[in-house]
Amino acid sequence: MDRYSCLAYLLFQVDDETAKDAAIRLVQGDLTLEEAKSDPTLFPHLEACEKQLKKQPPDSELVCAFMEAYIYAV
């Protein structure tokens, strides 16, 4: 899986509704990673997700399922 999809998946796993919403918007293309990183409420979550991605990437099947579920969600 690509880095962008993995970060969105990991961000969706955060126990924060704003982060979950941002993850879905990232997947749908309504929010860029740069915009998300400039948001002070999302930045700490994204930093933690990037660290987690470097340590242990998420299972690609889980990321694919997440992408399929939310890429066209309204």
C-alpha positions as CSV (number, residue, x, y, z in Angstrom):
1,M,0.0,0.0,0.0
2,D,1.1,3.6,-0.6
3,R,2.1,5.8,2.3
4,Y,-0.9,8.1,1.9
5,S,-3.4,5.3,2.2
6,C,-1.6,3.9,5.2
7,L,-1.5,7.2,7.0
8,A,-5.2,7.7,6.4
9,Y,-5.9,4.3,7.7
10,L,-3.8,4.8,10.8
11,L,-5.4,8.3,11.4
12,F,-8.8,6.7,11.2
13,Q,-7.8,4.3,14.1
14,V,-7.2,7.3,16.4
15,D,-9.9,7.7,19.1
16,D,-10.9,11.2,18.0
17,E,-13.8,12.1,15.7
18,T,-12.0,15.0,14.1
19,A,-9.1,12.6,13.2
20,K,-11.5,10.0,11.8
21,D,-13.3,12.7,9.7
22,A,-10.0,14.0,8.4
23,A,-8.9,10.4,7.5
24,I,-12.1,10.0,5.4
25,R,-11.6,13.4,3.8
26,L,-8.0,12.4,2.9
27,V,-9.2,9.2,1.2
28,Q,-11.9,11.0,-0.7
29,G,-9.5,13.7,-1.8
30,D,-11.3,16.6,0.0
31,L,-8.2,17.2,2.2
32,T,-4.5,17.0,1.3
33,L,-1.9,15.7,3.6
34,E,-0.2,19.1,3.6
35,E,-3.5,20.8,4.7
36,A,-4.0,18.1,7.4
37,K,-0.4,18.7,8.7
38,S,-1.1,22.4,8.9
39,D,-4.1,21.9,11.2
40,P,-2.9,22.1,14.8
41,T,-5.5,19.6,16.0
42,L,-4.5,17.0,13.5
43,F,-0.7,17.5,13.5
44,P,0.1,15.5,16.7
45,H,-2.1,12.6,15.4
46,L,-0.4,12.6,12.0
47,E,3.1,12.7,13.7
48,A,2.2,9.6,15.8
49,C,0.8,7.9,12.7
50,E,4.0,8.5,10.7
51,K,6.1,7.1,13.6
52,Q,3.8,4.0,13.7
53,L,4.0,3.6,10.0
54,K,7.8,3.6,10.1
55,K,7.9,1.1,13.0
56,Q,5.3,-1.3,11.7
57,P,3.1,-0.7,8.6
58,P,-0.5,-1.8,8.9
59,D,-1.8,-4.9,7.2
60,S,-2.4,-4.1,3.5
61,E,-5.7,-6.0,3.5
62,L,-7.0,-3.8,6.3
63,V,-5.9,-0.7,4.5
64,C,-7.6,-1.9,1.3
65,A,-10.8,-2.6,3.1
66,F,-10.7,0.9,4.7
67,M,-10.1,2.5,1.3
68,E,-12.9,0.5,-0.3
69,A,-15.3,1.4,2.5
70,Y,-14.6,5.2,2.5
71,I,-13.3,6.2,-0.9
72,Y,-16.8,6.8,-2.3
73,A,-18.7,7.2,1.0
74,V,-20.9,10.2,1.1
